Amino acid sequence: MMEFRPLQGPFGVEVIGVDLSVPLLPEQIRRLMVAFHENALMVIRGQSLTPEQFARYGACFGKPHNPQSYGSGRHLDGHPTLDLLTNDPALRSLLSANNADHWHADLAFEDEVGSATSVYCLEMMAQGGSTTVADMRLAYDGLDEAMKKRLENLVGIHRHRNAWDKRKVELEMRDATPEKLEAMRGRQEKHARHPVAWPQPWTGRKALYGVVGTLQAIEGMPDDEAADLLAELQEHATRPEYCMSVDYEIGTVASWDGRATLHRAPPLPAGVDSATRRTMWRAAVTGPSPYLAS
Ligand SMILES: [Fe+2]
């Protein structure tokens, strides 16, 4: 019997009594999706999943996204919609393993943003390794009325971090091939426009969107004015009272709402043994859950 319990902290829900290795009934999935959108963060512990089973669960949230399409993912062999997240130095450089060590919303630099990201933990280091998730609905609620009014109708310009982070650009350019330089130039020009605050598709609750990470400018606003506004929003959005730490054990599945939260991965050491290695599969999706379509 599926049971929903609030997580200890400002938001999020844990689901008890569900086994994701077996196909769920559409009504069960619908209940999970409703709980997910109401709580913006959902944790299910004690799972034992094959890649197929985890990919099937990830696809309940929306349209599976191929991590190879934006170049930073390393997908799991034979499973193009699953990203392999690991700090195992035999599989990934430390720079690449720590690619998400900054606040962001997944795929905010695309027109079709990440609507949900799920991870499944296979190996867990002895200390650290948690993901921090910040609820942008709570952050919006915490703004004063004058700021809420000011944000109405504002549109943010988002760019991929590797297009503006000087350090990342330099590292990438150092040994880039002509093809890679061309791709980098394309990325410099590419941007996406999204409202600074928007209502959530399922609940209608308003949330700040992607205000830390990819948001680089405000449409029609002078740069210095936008920089001041963004600095204020960024300080506000990641206050501890809006944040949850997602702690993983082997078998933990966690999902967060990409349109209603920001997240950051912790800095990881090189995972040279079982005490230092963290390995997860990740399934990101775009668009609405097919189980919530009316
Ligand atoms: Fe991410």
py3Dmol code that shows the C-alpha trace and the ligand (Angstrom):
import py3Dmol

protein = """\
ATOM      1  CA  MET A   1       0.000   0.000   0.000  1.00  0.00           C
ATOM      2  CA  MET A   2       1.549   3.281  -1.132  1.00  0.00           C
ATOM      3  CA  GLU A   3       1.976   5.861   1.599  1.00  0.00           C
ATOM      4  CA  PHE A   4       3.158   9.486   1.371  1.00  0.00           C
ATOM      5  CA  ARG A   5       5.103  11.104   4.231  1.00  0.00           C
ATOM      6  CA  PRO A   6       6.418  14.678   4.287  1.00  0.00           C
ATOM      7  CA  LEU A   7      10.209  14.865   4.455  1.00  0.00           C
ATOM      8  CA  GLN A   8      11.746  16.511   7.518  1.00  0.00           C
ATOM      9  CA  GLY A   9      12.290  20.076   6.373  1.00  0.00           C
ATOM     10  CA  PRO A  10      10.617  22.817   4.364  1.00  0.00           C
ATOM     11  CA  PHE A  11       9.305  20.662   1.485  1.00  0.00           C
ATOM     12  CA  GLY A  12       9.381  17.259  -0.224  1.00  0.00           C
ATOM     13  CA  VAL A  13       7.699  13.891   0.237  1.00  0.00           C
ATOM     14  CA  GLU A  14       8.845  10.320   0.788  1.00  0.00           C
ATOM     15  CA  VAL A  15       6.892   7.444  -0.708  1.00  0.00           C
ATOM     16  CA  ILE A  16       6.745   4.224   1.270  1.00  0.00           C
ATOM     17  CA  GLY A  17       5.494   0.854   0.045  1.00  0.00           C
ATOM     18  CA  VAL A  18       6.273   1.047  -3.644  1.00  0.00           C
ATOM     19  CA  ASP A  19       8.487  -1.273  -5.677  1.00  0.00           C
ATOM     20  CA  LEU A  20       9.623   0.397  -8.897  1.00  0.00           C
ATOM     21  CA  SER A  21      11.020  -2.844 -10.314  1.00  0.00           C
ATOM     22  CA  VAL A  22       7.511  -3.978 -11.223  1.00  0.00           C
ATOM     23  CA  PRO A  23       5.281  -2.100 -13.668  1.00  0.00           C
ATOM     24  CA  LEU A  24       2.883   0.174 -11.750  1.00  0.00           C
ATOM     25  CA  LEU A  25      -0.778   0.665 -12.602  1.00  0.00           C
ATOM     26  CA  PRO A  26      -1.582   3.968 -14.365  1.00  0.00           C
ATOM     27  CA  GLU A  27      -3.583   5.088 -11.323  1.00  0.00           C
ATOM     28  CA  GLN A  28      -0.605   4.443  -9.032  1.00  0.00           C
ATOM     29  CA  ILE A  29       1.662   6.439 -11.316  1.00  0.00           C
ATOM     30  CA  ARG A  30      -0.856   9.254 -11.428  1.00  0.00           C
ATOM     31  CA  ARG A  31      -0.876   9.406  -7.611  1.00  0.00           C
ATOM     32  CA  LEU A  32       2.920   9.542  -7.617  1.00  0.00           C
ATOM     33  CA  MET A  33       2.924  12.327 -10.190  1.00  0.00           C
ATOM     34  CA  VAL A  34       0.361  14.393  -8.264  1.00  0.00           C
ATOM     35  CA  ALA A  35       2.419  14.014  -5.062  1.00  0.00           C
ATOM     36  CA  PHE A  36       5.554  14.936  -7.001  1.00  0.00           C
ATOM     37  CA  HIS A  37       4.115  18.169  -8.374  1.00  0.00           C
ATOM     38  CA  GLU A  38       2.568  19.161  -5.063  1.00  0.00           C
ATOM     39  CA  ASN A  39       5.836  18.599  -3.174  1.00  0.00           C
ATOM     40  CA  ALA A  40       8.474  19.372  -5.869  1.00  0.00           C
ATOM     41  CA  LEU A  41      10.821  16.722  -4.409  1.00  0.00           C
ATOM     42  CA  MET A  42      10.073  13.021  -4.019  1.00  0.00           C
ATOM     43  CA  VAL A  43      12.251  10.316  -2.460  1.00  0.00           C
ATOM     44  CA  ILE A  44      11.757   6.535  -2.629  1.00  0.00           C
ATOM     45  CA  ARG A  45      14.251   4.380  -0.761  1.00  0.00           C
ATOM     46  CA  GLY A  46      15.284   0.733  -0.846  1.00  0.00           C
ATOM     47  CA  GLN A  47      14.921   0.106  -4.583  1.00  0.00           C
ATOM     48  CA  SER A  48      16.795  -2.458  -6.653  1.00  0.00           C
ATOM     49  CA  LEU A  49      16.486  -1.550 -10.316  1.00  0.00           C
ATOM     50  CA  THR A  50      17.795  -2.477 -13.733  1.00  0.00           C
ATOM     51  CA  PRO A  51      18.488   0.367 -16.203  1.00  0.00           C
ATOM     52  CA  GLU A  52      15.257  -0.535 -18.045  1.00  0.00           C
ATOM     53  CA  GLN A  53      13.208  -0.328 -14.847  1.00  0.00           C
ATOM     54  CA  PHE A  54      14.724   3.006 -13.825  1.00  0.00           C
ATOM     55  CA  ALA A  55      14.298   4.441 -17.350  1.00  0.00           C
ATOM     56  CA  ARG A  56      10.636   3.324 -17.278  1.00  0.00           C
ATOM     57  CA  TYR A  57      10.122   5.148 -13.964  1.00  0.00           C
ATOM     58  CA  GLY A  58      11.932   8.271 -15.220  1.00  0.00           C
ATOM     59  CA  ALA A  59       9.669   8.375 -18.271  1.00  0.00           C
ATOM     60  CA  CYS A  60       6.574   8.641 -16.035  1.00  0.00           C
ATOM     61  CA  PHE A  61       7.551  12.292 -15.437  1.00  0.00           C
ATOM     62  CA  GLY A  62       7.711  13.501 -19.051  1.00  0.00           C
ATOM     63  CA  LYS A  63       9.536  13.056 -22.332  1.00  0.00           C
ATOM     64  CA  PRO A  64      12.960  11.396 -21.801  1.00  0.00           C
ATOM     65  CA  HIS A  65      15.880  13.638 -22.649  1.00  0.00           C
ATOM     66  CA  ASN A  66      18.997  12.263 -24.300  1.00  0.00           C
ATOM     67  CA  PRO A  67      21.954  13.557 -22.258  1.00  0.00           C
ATOM     68  CA  GLN A  68      24.279  13.300 -25.279  1.00  0.00           C
ATOM     69  CA  SER A  69      22.336  16.050 -27.014  1.00  0.00           C
ATOM     70  CA  TYR A  70      24.017  18.775 -24.937  1.00  0.00           C
ATOM     71  CA  GLY A  71      27.425  17.205 -24.817  1.00  0.00           C
ATOM     72  CA  SER A  72      28.139  17.030 -21.092  1.00  0.00           C
ATOM     73  CA  GLY A  73      26.426  13.730 -20.405  1.00  0.00           C
ATOM     74  CA  ARG A  74      27.957  10.305 -20.567  1.00  0.00           C
ATOM     75  CA  HIS A  75      25.077   8.015 -21.205  1.00  0.00           C
ATOM     76  CA  LEU A  76      24.880   4.490 -19.967  1.00  0.00           C
ATOM     77  CA  ASP A  77      25.816   2.004 -22.678  1.00  0.00           C
ATOM     78  CA  GLY A  78      22.677   0.843 -24.473  1.00  0.00           C
ATOM     79  CA  HIS A  79      20.478   3.328 -22.587  1.00  0.00           C
ATOM     80  CA  PRO A  80      20.538   6.685 -24.359  1.00  0.00           C
ATOM     81  CA  THR A  81      18.127   8.342 -21.906  1.00  0.00           C
ATOM     82  CA  LEU A  82      20.184   7.505 -18.811  1.00  0.00           C
ATOM     83  CA  ASP A  83      23.162   9.617 -17.774  1.00  0.00           C
ATOM     84  CA  LEU A  84      25.903   7.909 -15.777  1.00  0.00           C
ATOM     85  CA  LEU A  85      26.962  10.184 -12.912  1.00  0.00           C
ATOM     86  CA  THR A  86      30.141   8.991 -11.287  1.00  0.00           C
ATOM     87  CA  ASN A  87      33.354  10.277  -9.739  1.00  0.00           C
ATOM     88  CA  ASP A  88      35.175   7.055 -10.649  1.00  0.00           C
ATOM     89  CA  PRO A  89      38.391   8.439 -12.208  1.00  0.00           C
ATOM     90  CA  ALA A  90      38.527   5.463 -14.590  1.00  0.00           C
ATOM     91  CA  LEU A  91      35.244   6.656 -16.150  1.00  0.00           C
ATOM     92  CA  ARG A  92      35.203  10.432 -15.769  1.00  0.00           C
ATOM     93  CA  SER A  93      37.545  13.323 -15.140  1.00  0.00           C
ATOM     94  CA  LEU A  94      37.042  15.093 -11.820  1.00  0.00           C
ATOM     95  CA  LEU A  95      36.128  18.260 -13.708  1.00  0.00           C
ATOM     96  CA  SER A  96      33.358  16.429 -15.499  1.00  0.00           C
ATOM     97  CA  ALA A  97      32.230  14.606 -12.331  1.00  0.00           C
ATOM     98  CA  ASN A  98      31.829  18.005 -10.657  1.00  0.00           C
ATOM     99  CA  ASN A  99      29.982  19.615 -13.531  1.00  0.00           C
ATOM    100  CA  ALA A 100      26.887  20.251 -11.396  1.00  0.00           C
ATOM    101  CA  ASP A 101      28.671  21.823  -8.433  1.00  0.00           C
ATOM    102  CA  HIS A 102      26.744  25.078  -8.791  1.00  0.00           C
ATOM    103  CA  TRP A 103      23.101  26.101  -8.434  1.00  0.00           C
ATOM    104  CA  HIS A 104      21.073  25.499 -11.572  1.00  0.00           C
ATOM    105  CA  ALA A 105      17.867  24.229 -13.128  1.00  0.00           C
ATOM    106  CA  ASP A 106      18.456  21.468 -15.680  1.00  0.00           C
ATOM    107  CA  LEU A 107      18.240  22.509 -19.349  1.00  0.00           C
ATOM    108  CA  ALA A 108      17.274  26.103 -18.479  1.00  0.00           C
ATOM    109  CA  PHE A 109      19.354  27.180 -21.498  1.00  0.00           C
ATOM    110  CA  GLU A 110      16.976  25.309 -23.817  1.00  0.00           C
ATOM    111  CA  ASP A 111      13.556  26.449 -25.013  1.00  0.00           C
ATOM    112  CA  GLU A 112      12.131  23.209 -23.632  1.00  0.00           C
ATOM    113  CA  VAL A 113      13.477  23.140 -20.066  1.00  0.00           C
ATOM    114  CA  GLY A 114      13.956  20.114 -17.823  1.00  0.00           C
ATOM    115  CA  SER A 115      10.636  19.429 -16.110  1.00  0.00           C
ATOM    116  CA  ALA A 116      11.876  16.637 -13.817  1.00  0.00           C
ATOM    117  CA  THR A 117      15.150  14.935 -12.982  1.00  0.00           C
ATOM    118  CA  SER A 118      15.350  11.560 -11.266  1.00  0.00           C
ATOM    119  CA  VAL A 119      18.468   9.900  -9.908  1.00  0.00           C
ATOM    120  CA  TYR A 120      19.037   6.354  -8.663  1.00  0.00           C
ATOM    121  CA  CYS A 121      21.951   5.692  -6.314  1.00  0.00           C
ATOM    122  CA  LEU A 122      24.123   2.609  -6.994  1.00  0.00           C
ATOM    123  CA  GLU A 123      27.260   3.435  -4.997  1.00  0.00           C
ATOM    124  CA  MET A 124      27.517   5.888  -2.134  1.00  0.00           C
ATOM    125  CA  MET A 125      30.594   7.381  -0.542  1.00  0.00           C
ATOM    126  CA  ALA A 126      30.940   7.136   3.242  1.00  0.00           C
ATOM    127  CA  GLN A 127      30.634  10.893   3.839  1.00  0.00           C
ATOM    128  CA  GLY A 128      29.019  13.746   1.907  1.00  0.00           C
ATOM    129  CA  GLY A 129      27.578  13.295  -1.568  1.00  0.00           C
ATOM    130  CA  SER A 130      24.124  14.807  -0.875  1.00  0.00           C
ATOM    131  CA  THR A 131      22.280  16.970  -3.413  1.00  0.00           C
ATOM    132  CA  THR A 132      20.857  20.282  -2.195  1.00  0.00           C
ATOM    133  CA  VAL A 133      17.475  21.229  -3.661  1.00  0.00           C
ATOM    134  CA  ALA A 134      15.899  24.678  -3.173  1.00  0.00           C
ATOM    135  CA  ASP A 135      12.140  25.233  -3.530  1.00  0.00           C
ATOM    136  CA  MET A 136      11.530  28.213  -5.823  1.00  0.00           C
ATOM    137  CA  ARG A 137       7.813  28.297  -4.891  1.00  0.00           C
ATOM    138  CA  LEU A 138       8.754  28.952  -1.266  1.00  0.00           C
ATOM    139  CA  ALA A 139      11.344  31.474  -2.464  1.00  0.00           C
ATOM    140  CA  TYR A 140       8.686  33.269  -4.515  1.00  0.00           C
ATOM    141  CA  ASP A 141       6.255  33.248  -1.587  1.00  0.00           C
ATOM    142  CA  GLY A 142       9.016  34.782   0.559  1.00  0.00           C
ATOM    143  CA  LEU A 143       9.400  37.860  -1.691  1.00  0.00           C
ATOM    144  CA  ASP A 144       7.707  41.077  -0.624  1.00  0.00           C
ATOM    145  CA  GLU A 145       4.738  42.308  -2.658  1.00  0.00           C
ATOM    146  CA  ALA A 146       6.751  45.101  -4.310  1.00  0.00           C
ATOM    147  CA  MET A 147       9.277  42.571  -5.654  1.00  0.00           C
ATOM    148  CA  LYS A 148       6.537  40.191  -6.838  1.00  0.00           C
ATOM    149  CA  LYS A 149       5.004  43.134  -8.731  1.00  0.00           C
ATOM    150  CA  ARG A 150       8.393  44.092 -10.169  1.00  0.00           C
ATOM    151  CA  LEU A 151       8.966  40.557 -11.504  1.00  0.00           C
ATOM    152  CA  GLU A 152       5.614  40.402 -13.290  1.00  0.00           C
ATOM    153  CA  ASN A 153       6.174  40.021 -17.039  1.00  0.00           C
ATOM    154  CA  LEU A 154       9.987  40.067 -16.736  1.00  0.00           C
ATOM    155  CA  VAL A 155      11.738  37.672 -19.109  1.00  0.00           C
ATOM    156  CA  GLY A 156      15.150  36.199 -18.288  1.00  0.00           C
ATOM    157  CA  ILE A 157      17.843  35.354 -20.853  1.00  0.00           C
ATOM    158  CA  HIS A 158      19.510  31.995 -20.087  1.00  0.00           C
ATOM    159  CA  ARG A 159      22.789  30.668 -21.449  1.00  0.00           C
ATOM    160  CA  HIS A 160      24.631  27.400 -20.871  1.00  0.00           C
ATOM    161  CA  ARG A 161      27.193  27.800 -18.097  1.00  0.00           C
ATOM    162  CA  ASN A 162      29.986  26.726 -20.428  1.00  0.00           C
ATOM    163  CA  ALA A 163      29.162  29.749 -22.576  1.00  0.00           C
ATOM    164  CA  TRP A 164      29.845  32.354 -19.878  1.00  0.00           C
ATOM    165  CA  ASP A 165      31.946  30.793 -17.119  1.00  0.00           C
ATOM    166  CA  LYS A 166      35.414  32.107 -18.003  1.00  0.00           C
ATOM    167  CA  ARG A 167      37.198  29.258 -16.295  1.00  0.00           C
ATOM    168  CA  LYS A 168      35.140  26.612 -18.076  1.00  0.00           C
ATOM    169  CA  VAL A 169      35.575  28.341 -21.432  1.00  0.00           C
ATOM    170  CA  GLU A 170      39.350  28.539 -20.998  1.00  0.00           C
ATOM    171  CA  LEU A 171      39.609  24.884 -19.975  1.00  0.00           C
ATOM    172  CA  GLU A 172      37.495  23.803 -22.902  1.00  0.00           C
ATOM    173  CA  MET A 173      39.380  25.938 -25.423  1.00  0.00           C
ATOM    174  CA  ARG A 174      42.773  24.737 -24.281  1.00  0.00           C
ATOM    175  CA  ASP A 175      42.705  21.562 -26.302  1.00  0.00           C
ATOM    176  CA  ALA A 176      39.629  22.038 -28.456  1.00  0.00           C
ATOM    177  CA  THR A 177      39.547  20.695 -32.006  1.00  0.00           C
ATOM    178  CA  PRO A 178      38.295  23.037 -34.785  1.00  0.00           C
ATOM    179  CA  GLU A 179      34.923  21.212 -34.639  1.00  0.00           C
ATOM    180  CA  LYS A 180      34.692  21.769 -30.909  1.00  0.00           C
ATOM    181  CA  LEU A 181      35.572  25.467 -31.282  1.00  0.00           C
ATOM    182  CA  GLU A 182      32.795  25.779 -33.827  1.00  0.00           C
ATOM    183  CA  ALA A 183      30.351  24.092 -31.415  1.00  0.00           C
ATOM    184  CA  MET A 184      31.494  26.429 -28.634  1.00  0.00           C
ATOM    185  CA  ARG A 185      30.892  29.467 -30.827  1.00  0.00           C
ATOM    186  CA  GLY A 186      27.368  28.210 -31.526  1.00  0.00           C
ATOM    187  CA  ARG A 187      26.796  27.825 -27.798  1.00  0.00           C
ATOM    188  CA  GLN A 188      27.987  31.383 -27.111  1.00  0.00           C
ATOM    189  CA  GLU A 189      25.208  32.702 -29.324  1.00  0.00           C
ATOM    190  CA  LYS A 190      22.486  30.304 -28.220  1.00  0.00           C
ATOM    191  CA  HIS A 191      20.133  31.474 -25.519  1.00  0.00           C
ATOM    192  CA  ALA A 192      16.650  30.763 -24.218  1.00  0.00           C
ATOM    193  CA  ARG A 193      14.013  33.158 -22.862  1.00  0.00           C
ATOM    194  CA  HIS A 194      11.931  32.216 -19.827  1.00  0.00           C
ATOM    195  CA  PRO A 195       9.783  34.220 -17.389  1.00  0.00           C
ATOM    196  CA  VAL A 196      11.685  35.140 -14.203  1.00  0.00           C
ATOM    197  CA  ALA A 197       8.680  33.874 -12.218  1.00  0.00           C
ATOM    198  CA  TRP A 198       6.066  31.523 -13.609  1.00  0.00           C
ATOM    199  CA  PRO A 199       3.054  29.500 -12.471  1.00  0.00           C
ATOM    200  CA  GLN A 200       3.520  25.751 -12.137  1.00  0.00           C
ATOM    201  CA  PRO A 201       1.585  23.710 -14.696  1.00  0.00           C
ATOM    202  CA  TRP A 202      -0.078  21.342 -12.230  1.00  0.00           C
ATOM    203  CA  THR A 203      -0.612  23.369  -9.036  1.00  0.00           C
ATOM    204  CA  GLY A 204      -0.698  26.902 -10.469  1.00  0.00           C
ATOM    205  CA  ARG A 205       1.677  28.027  -7.671  1.00  0.00           C
ATOM    206  CA  LYS A 206       4.152  30.668  -8.749  1.00  0.00           C
ATOM    207  CA  ALA A 207       7.885  29.945  -8.588  1.00  0.00           C
ATOM    208  CA  LEU A 208      11.063  31.815  -9.451  1.00  0.00           C
ATOM    209  CA  TYR A 209      12.704  30.133 -12.425  1.00  0.00           C
ATOM    210  CA  GLY A 210      16.406  29.405 -12.870  1.00  0.00           C
ATOM    211  CA  VAL A 211      17.493  32.639 -11.193  1.00  0.00           C
ATOM    212  CA  VAL A 212      20.885  31.148 -10.323  1.00  0.00           C
ATOM    213  CA  GLY A 213      23.090  29.375 -12.851  1.00  0.00           C
ATOM    214  CA  THR A 214      22.040  30.170 -16.390  1.00  0.00           C
ATOM    215  CA  LEU A 215      20.147  33.462 -16.014  1.00  0.00           C
ATOM    216  CA  GLN A 216      22.461  36.110 -17.434  1.00  0.00           C
ATOM    217  CA  ALA A 217      20.290  39.106 -18.317  1.00  0.00           C
ATOM    218  CA  ILE A 218      16.767  40.483 -18.211  1.00  0.00           C
ATOM    219  CA  GLU A 219      15.134  41.349 -21.496  1.00  0.00           C
ATOM    220  CA  GLY A 220      14.861  45.111 -22.007  1.00  0.00           C
ATOM    221  CA  MET A 221      16.670  45.966 -18.754  1.00  0.00           C
ATOM    222  CA  PRO A 222      20.040  47.767 -18.660  1.00  0.00           C
ATOM    223  CA  ASP A 223      22.847  45.385 -17.638  1.00  0.00           C
ATOM    224  CA  ASP A 224      23.754  47.140 -14.375  1.00  0.00           C
ATOM    225  CA  GLU A 225      20.130  47.272 -13.228  1.00  0.00           C
ATOM    226  CA  ALA A 226      19.654  43.582 -14.158  1.00  0.00           C
ATOM    227  CA  ALA A 227      22.872  42.627 -12.352  1.00  0.00           C
ATOM    228  CA  ASP A 228      21.607  44.278  -9.139  1.00  0.00           C
ATOM    229  CA  LEU A 229      18.216  42.594  -9.421  1.00  0.00           C
ATOM    230  CA  LEU A 230      19.777  39.184 -10.126  1.00  0.00           C
ATOM    231  CA  ALA A 231      22.188  39.513  -7.214  1.00  0.00           C
ATOM    232  CA  GLU A 232      19.254  40.235  -4.908  1.00  0.00           C
ATOM    233  CA  LEU A 233      17.191  37.312  -6.258  1.00  0.00           C
ATOM    234  CA  GLN A 234      20.137  34.930  -6.109  1.00  0.00           C
ATOM    235  CA  GLU A 235      20.885  35.730  -2.484  1.00  0.00           C
ATOM    236  CA  HIS A 236      17.198  35.306  -1.644  1.00  0.00           C
ATOM    237  CA  ALA A 237      16.469  32.115  -3.623  1.00  0.00           C
ATOM    238  CA  THR A 238      19.108  29.928  -1.993  1.00  0.00           C
ATOM    239  CA  ARG A 239      18.492  30.858   1.647  1.00  0.00           C
ATOM    240  CA  PRO A 240      18.691  27.802   3.929  1.00  0.00           C
ATOM    241  CA  GLU A 241      14.977  27.981   4.777  1.00  0.00           C
ATOM    242  CA  TYR A 242      14.129  27.063   1.166  1.00  0.00           C
ATOM    243  CA  CYS A 243      16.652  24.213   0.919  1.00  0.00           C
ATOM    244  CA  MET A 244      16.527  20.454   1.449  1.00  0.00           C
ATOM    245  CA  SER A 245      19.501  18.138   1.553  1.00  0.00           C
ATOM    246  CA  VAL A 246      18.800  14.873  -0.270  1.00  0.00           C
ATOM    247  CA  ASP A 247      20.870  12.154   1.384  1.00  0.00           C
ATOM    248  CA  TYR A 248      21.411   8.977  -0.586  1.00  0.00           C
ATOM    249  CA  GLU A 249      21.862   5.370   0.347  1.00  0.00           C
ATOM    250  CA  ILE A 250      22.332   2.602  -2.178  1.00  0.00           C
ATOM    251  CA  GLY A 251      18.857   2.050  -3.655  1.00  0.00           C
ATOM    252  CA  THR A 252      17.561   5.615  -3.125  1.00  0.00           C
ATOM    253  CA  VAL A 253      15.566   7.152  -5.971  1.00  0.00           C
ATOM    254  CA  ALA A 254      15.081  10.935  -5.780  1.00  0.00           C
ATOM    255  CA  SER A 255      13.217  13.191  -8.211  1.00  0.00           C
ATOM    256  CA  TRP A 256      12.948  16.982  -8.253  1.00  0.00           C
ATOM    257  CA  ASP A 257      10.756  19.320 -10.246  1.00  0.00           C
ATOM    258  CA  GLY A 258      12.910  21.249 -12.713  1.00  0.00           C
ATOM    259  CA  ARG A 259      10.466  24.127 -13.112  1.00  0.00           C
ATOM    260  CA  ALA A 260       9.924  24.621  -9.372  1.00  0.00           C
ATOM    261  CA  THR A 261      13.368  24.049  -7.855  1.00  0.00           C
ATOM    262  CA  LEU A 262      17.084  24.759  -8.172  1.00  0.00           C
ATOM    263  CA  HIS A 263      19.668  22.160  -7.221  1.00  0.00           C
ATOM    264  CA  ARG A 264      23.392  21.762  -6.782  1.00  0.00           C
ATOM    265  CA  ALA A 265      25.557  18.685  -6.473  1.00  0.00           C
ATOM    266  CA  PRO A 266      28.315  18.662  -3.880  1.00  0.00           C
ATOM    267  CA  PRO A 267      31.989  18.840  -4.813  1.00  0.00           C
ATOM    268  CA  LEU A 268      33.128  15.218  -5.032  1.00  0.00           C
ATOM    269  CA  PRO A 269      36.623  13.851  -4.450  1.00  0.00           C
ATOM    270  CA  ALA A 270      38.098  11.341  -6.899  1.00  0.00           C
ATOM    271  CA  GLY A 271      36.185   8.110  -6.217  1.00  0.00           C
ATOM    272  CA  VAL A 272      39.104   5.733  -5.901  1.00  0.00           C
ATOM    273  CA  ASP A 273      37.424   3.180  -3.602  1.00  0.00           C
ATOM    274  CA  SER A 274      34.054   2.286  -2.093  1.00  0.00           C
ATOM    275  CA  ALA A 275      34.478   4.887   0.685  1.00  0.00           C
ATOM    276  CA  THR A 276      34.875   7.746  -1.798  1.00  0.00           C
ATOM    277  CA  ARG A 277      32.885   6.653  -4.854  1.00  0.00           C
ATOM    278  CA  ARG A 278      29.409   7.905  -5.721  1.00  0.00           C
ATOM    279  CA  THR A 279      27.655   6.423  -8.746  1.00  0.00           C
ATOM    280  CA  MET A 280      24.142   7.206  -9.920  1.00  0.00           C
ATOM    281  CA  TRP A 281      21.991   6.939 -12.987  1.00  0.00           C
ATOM    282  CA  ARG A 282      20.095  10.020 -13.958  1.00  0.00           C
ATOM    283  CA  ALA A 283      16.922  10.314 -16.034  1.00  0.00           C
ATOM    284  CA  ALA A 284      15.948  13.846 -17.072  1.00  0.00           C
ATOM    285  CA  VAL A 285      12.720  14.673 -18.880  1.00  0.00           C
ATOM    286  CA  THR A 286      11.077  17.647 -20.538  1.00  0.00           C
ATOM    287  CA  GLY A 287       7.393  18.537 -20.851  1.00  0.00           C
ATOM    288  CA  PRO A 288       4.437  17.295 -18.827  1.00  0.00           C
ATOM    289  CA  SER A 289       3.902  13.824 -17.387  1.00  0.00           C
ATOM    290  CA  PRO A 290       1.736  11.772 -19.760  1.00  0.00           C
ATOM    291  CA  TYR A 291      -0.081  10.510 -16.648  1.00  0.00           C
ATOM    292  CA  LEU A 292      -1.353  13.997 -15.770  1.00  0.00           C
ATOM    293  CA  ALA A 293      -2.649  14.903 -19.225  1.00  0.00           C
ATOM    294  CA  SER A 294      -6.378  15.441 -18.957  1.00  0.00           C
TER     295      SER A 294
END
"""
ligand_1 = """\
1
LIG
Fe 21.491 19.215 -12.653
"""
view = py3Dmol.view(width=600, height=400)
view.addModel(protein, "pdb")
view.setStyle({"model": 0}, {"cartoon": {"style": "trace"}})
view.addModel(ligand_1, "xyz")
view.setStyle({"model": 1}, {"stick": {}})
view.zoomTo()
view.show()
